[in-house]
Amino acid sequence: MTDTFIQFPQIDPIIFSIGPIALRWYGMMYLIGFVAAIFIANKEADKSNGLWTRDQVSDLLFYSFLGVILGGRVGYVFFYQFDYFIAEPLYLFKIWEGGMSFHGGLLGVITAIFIFARKTNKHFLAVGDFVAPLVPIGLGMGRIGNFINAELWGRETDVPWAMVFPTDSLQVPRHPSQLYEFFLEGLVLFAILYALTRKPRMLGLASGVFLMGYGGFRMIVELFREPDSHLGFYFDFISMGQILSLPMVLGGIALMYWGYVAQSSQSIGANNKAVKGAK
């Protein structure tokens, strides 16, 4: 049966190693995403007429990097391995055993944005709007890393592009859901946000569209992605990924409403000052 479907290409997850030190494709993908984000962020700072500096970009990305790592690990343990954590609390610190959660990483980045905004006296939504177009780059590269590692594959299917993964004990053809996520959460979401930020826009719009876009795309991909074996489905039809993504969609709507109110207040304030000045 499996001969009629695509066999996963033989890809060594390690690019090269020197003694105990190894460079893995997974880490390389995130490194590429991080470097690309720095490049784009610096270009945007240079065009911001002094609103952003390259030093601020460096600080913001450093805070965000810490937020991704710490939040991603804590989120994975609490969202997906909480029972294991209760039995062995030190598991939280065993990062070398793997396990990161995007939703946890997102909470970490939001915390980093809040701290940075307070430190630099910038509006939280303005910082979020600056960061939002950068995130899909890392997301997309991370999904390529998942694919190379033959992990987080999809549900069993008979579509012509179904793939048999070597890490699957059942050896059945599955959706290459990592590639679906690369396309939707990486390429498509980046294209939407990049086009959106090319022209003046409402405060909070980019942040809101990112949350809504990722949440919506993730909920779609979860229809094809195999749920974690130890969690399965909740209520027999919804996965943990979908449960965690729904608040993102609602949060995106809330951010855009917040931005609309904040910008309207600023406009009213400016008009009042103009009227007083005319008097």
C-alpha positions in Angstrom: 0.0 0.0 0.0 2.7 2.5 1.0 4.5 1.9 -2.3 1.8 3.9 -4.2 2.5 7.0 -2.1 5.4 9.4 -1.7 8.2 8.1 0.6 9.7 10.7 2.8 13.1 11.7 1.4 16.1 10.6 3.2 17.3 13.7 4.9 20.0 13.6 7.6 18.8 16.0 10.3 22.4 16.9 11.0 24.1 19.1 8.5 27.6 18.5 9.9 29.2 17.7 13.2 32.5 18.4 14.8 33.0 16.1 17.8 30.0 16.5 20.1 28.9 19.7 18.4 26.4 19.3 15.6 24.6 21.7 13.4 21.0 20.5 12.7 18.7 21.6 9.9 16.0 22.4 12.5 18.3 25.0 14.2 19.5 26.3 10.8 15.9 27.0 9.7 15.3 29.1 12.8 18.6 30.8 12.3 17.7 31.7 8.7 14.3 33.0 9.9 15.9 35.1 12.7 18.5 36.6 10.3 15.8 37.4 7.7 13.7 39.1 10.4 16.6 41.2 11.5 17.3 42.3 7.9 13.6 43.3 7.3 13.3 45.0 10.7 16.4 47.1 10.1 15.2 48.1 6.7 11.9 49.2 8.2 13.7 51.1 11.0 15.8 53.0 8.4 12.6 54.1 6.6 10.7 55.1 9.8 11.9 58.8 9.9 13.4 58.3 13.3 10.5 56.4 14.9 12.7 53.4 15.1 16.5 52.9 15.4 18.6 49.8 14.7 19.6 49.7 18.3 15.9 49.5 19.3 15.4 46.7 16.7 18.3 44.8 18.3 16.8 45.2 21.8 13.3 44.3 20.7 14.4 41.1 18.8 16.6 40.1 21.8 13.6 40.4 24.1 11.4 38.6 21.6 14.0 35.8 21.3 14.0 35.2 25.0 10.2 35.4 25.0 10.0 32.7 22.3 12.4 30.3 24.1 11.0 30.7 27.6 7.4 31.1 26.6 7.6 28.3 24.1 9.0 25.9 26.6 6.7 26.8 29.5 3.7 26.7 27.1 4.6 23.2 25.7 4.9 21.8 29.2 1.7 23.4 30.6 -0.4 22.9 27.4 0.8 19.5 26.2 2.7 17.8 29.0 1.1 19.0 32.2 0.6 15.6 33.7 4.2 14.8 33.1 5.3 18.0 34.7 3.2 17.3 37.8 4.9 13.9 38.1 8.4 15.4 37.4 8.6 19.2 37.8 12.2 19.3 36.7 11.0 18.3 33.2 10.3 22.0 32.6 14.0 22.6 32.5 15.0 19.6 30.3 15.0 21.7 27.1 17.4 19.2 25.5 14.6 16.6 25.4 12.7 18.9 23.0 9.2 20.4 23.1 8.2 23.9 22.2 4.7 25.4 21.8 4.0 28.2 19.4 1.1 29.5 21.5 3.4 29.6 24.6 6.1 31.4 22.5 3.5 33.9 21.4 2.6 34.7 25.0 6.3 35.1 25.7 6.7 37.5 22.7 3.6 39.5 23.9 5.3 39.9 27.3 8.5 41.0 25.6 6.6 43.6 23.5 4.9 44.9 26.7 8.3 45.3 28.5 9.9 46.9 25.5 7.0 49.3 24.9 7.2 50.4 28.6 10.9 50.9 28.4 10.9 52.9 25.2 7.6 54.8 25.9 6.1 53.4 22.7 2.5 52.3 22.3 2.0 48.6 22.8 0.1 48.3 19.6 2.7 50.2 17.6 5.4 47.8 18.7 3.1 44.9 18.0 2.5 46.2 14.5 6.2 46.5 13.9 6.8 42.9 15.0 3.8 41.2 13.4 5.1 41.0 9.8 8.4 39.5 11.0 6.9 36.5 12.8 5.6 34.5 9.8 9.2 34.3 8.5 10.3 32.3 11.6 7.1 30.3 11.6 7.5 29.2 8.0 11.2 28.2 8.5 10.3 26.4 11.6 7.7 24.3 9.8 10.4 23.4 7.2 12.5 22.2 10.1 9.6 20.1 11.4 9.3 18.5 8.0 13.0 17.7 7.8 12.8 16.2 11.2 9.8 14.1 10.0 7.7 15.3 13.0 4.3 16.8 13.5 2.9 15.0 10.5 -0.7 14.9 9.4 -3.6 12.5 9.6 -3.8 9.4 7.4 -5.1 10.1 3.9 -5.1 8.8 0.3 -4.5 12.1 -1.5 -1.9 11.8 -4.3 0.7 13.8 -2.4 0.3 11.7 0.8 3.6 10.9 2.4 4.9 8.0 4.5 7.1 9.3 7.3 9.9 7.1 8.8 9.0 8.2 12.3 5.5 6.9 12.0 5.2 3.5 13.6 2.1 2.7 11.6 3.8 3.5 8.3 0.7 4.8 6.7 0.4 7.6 4.1 -0.3 11.0 5.8 -0.9 14.6 5.0 2.5 16.5 5.0 0.8 19.0 7.3 4.1 20.7 8.1 4.2 22.0 4.5 0.6 23.1 4.7 1.6 25.2 7.7 4.7 26.5 6.0 2.5 27.7 3.1 -0.4 29.2 5.1 1.3 30.4 8.3 4.6 31.3 6.6 4.2 32.4 3.0 0.5 33.5 2.8 0.5 35.2 6.2 3.7 37.1 5.5 2.4 38.2 2.1 -0.8 39.5 3.6 1.0 41.4 6.4 3.8 42.7 4.1 1.1 44.1 1.7 -0.8 45.6 4.6 2.1 47.5 6.1 3.2 49.1 2.8 0.7 51.9 3.3 -0.7 54.0 6.3 -3.1 51.9 8.4 -5.0 52.0 11.6 -3.1 51.4 14.8 -3.3 47.7 15.8 -4.4 46.5 12.4 -1.2 44.5 11.6 -1.2 42.9 15.1 -4.9 42.1 14.8 -4.6 40.6 11.3 -1.6 38.5 12.4 -3.5 37.0 15.3 -6.6 36.4 13.3 -4.7 35.1 10.3 -2.5 32.7 12.3 -5.4 31.5 14.5 -7.6 30.9 11.4 -4.9 29.2 9.4 -3.9 27.0 12.3 -7.4 25.9 13.0 -7.7 24.9 9.3 -4.4 23.0 9.3 -5.4 21.2 12.5 -8.1 19.5 10.4 -5.3 17.6 8.6 -2.7 17.4 11.3 -2.5 14.4 13.6 -3.3 15.4 17.2 -0.8 14.5 20.0 -1.2 10.9 20.8 -1.5 11.5 24.6 -4.1 14.2 24.1 -6.2 13.1 21.1 -9.4 15.1 20.5 -11.4 17.1 23.1 -15.2 16.4 22.9 -14.3 13.9 20.1 -13.8 16.6 17.4 -11.5 19.5 18.5 -7.7 19.4 19.0 -5.6 21.3 21.5 -4.2 23.4 18.7 -7.7 24.5 17.7 -8.6 25.3 21.3 -5.5 27.5 21.7 -6.0 29.2 18.3 -9.6 30.3 18.9 -8.6 32.9 21.5 -6.1 34.3 19.0 -8.9 35.1 16.5 -10.9 36.8 19.2 -7.8 38.5 20.5 -7.1 39.8 17.0 -10.6 41.4 16.8 -10.1 42.9 20.2 -6.7 44.4 19.2 -8.1 46.1 16.1 -11.0 47.5 18.2 -8.5 48.8 20.8 -6.4 50.4 18.0 -9.5 52.0 16.5 -10.5 53.5 19.9 -7.0 54.7 20.6 -6.6 56.3 17.2 -10.0 57.9 17.4 -9.1 59.4 20.8 -5.9 60.8 19.4 -7.7 62.3 16.5 -10.3 63.9 18.8 -7.5 65.3 21.0 -5.7 66.7 18.1 -8.8 68.4 16.7 -9.6 69.9 20.1 -6.1 71.4 20.3 -6.5 72.8 16.8 -9.8 74.4 17.8 -8.4 75.9 20.9 -5.4 77.2 19.0 -7.7 78.9 16.4 -9.5 80.7 19.2 
